Amino acid sequence: MVTRREGARVPEGAFTHCEISDTTARTTARAPRRPPLLSVACGRMAVMRGNEPQGPPEPPDLPELPEYAERVLDVVDGIPPGRVLTYGDVAEWLGEGGPRQVGRVMALYGGAVPWWRVVRADGVLLPGAERRALDHYRAEDTPLRSAGAAAPDHTPRLDMRKARWDGRPVREAGG
């Protein structure tokens, strides 16, 4: 790394990068290259320095959704409110893959579907998203079991005997 000193020349077209430590600030010269996309925080810093970014960054080219993932998401989209399927149930419904493959699809693409309706076979809520899932379960009246004394934060589990969907149409309330 070349350190820029007072009076040192920077090649034309190069940009400088500022490194800040606890006590000193150094500016280094680098060869010209396309700057990386800025995060929101970096964008704010650029505005503060007077180097406002030129319009919004171009969205990255997203690969086409794999056929298997599309099929998993279609099944998940069909699970009625208040009901759940396990990862293994989804794989069995499709007749292909297994619980891990369904879990991978949900991890990568599941944000656009009711992800909280695909659960572990033991009824334990998705680690790291327990509270968000619990809010959805309560709003949809999904059957829950009381939390045991050993449960972390006394988080309830799903009552899998009552909440598990068998694939049959669910009757609408009052009809």
Steps between C-alpha positions, in 0.01 A plus 500: 500500500645835397457777756435847367723764653487876477596608149487145357340465159208268438468354149228668295172309516587329829276550796603523860385295792505629855595267785425620850656353810461612861762773472587560135344524158686382190404543142620239255506511121357212301478419134179608326215251533124501523393586855290235677128550554447706812287397793261750654754599762774552240256697288438733791873543550543588132232768531669638811830525310328660202556198272132420448448168315375525140150349521396164644722197444396251234334191645707183466397245239313234693513143379175338393317320780578126480202280407518307828500822702200626307311179576588518871382862520173409322429233764583738783276765348213249507521424872190656659527751786507330840657182358859384454703241312840367597797524266465125443127535426575749223760266348256208523225711341732572207625142481854629467786614723497491876467726803846649453436595139169664597678679785763631260233630261320670790824655623584642158159587355238462775462867589232551233267229635354426847826347625368455856267224374794265426637369827715241670331165569531548878304829492789715623484848350761612247812600697570870467148579377297367793331829586408589142366150438308505829332826398386335175379186681295703745350716223400184307382306812751222435476242782787538750614299802610663821870541545672260732713623788815407305397695188724801432310822581195277563420511128205273417514227236256421226242235583588282203205263547255786453699741278636257240316532170399178325456661157121504500319830440430687822144624544450873525356629828121532480477298175 
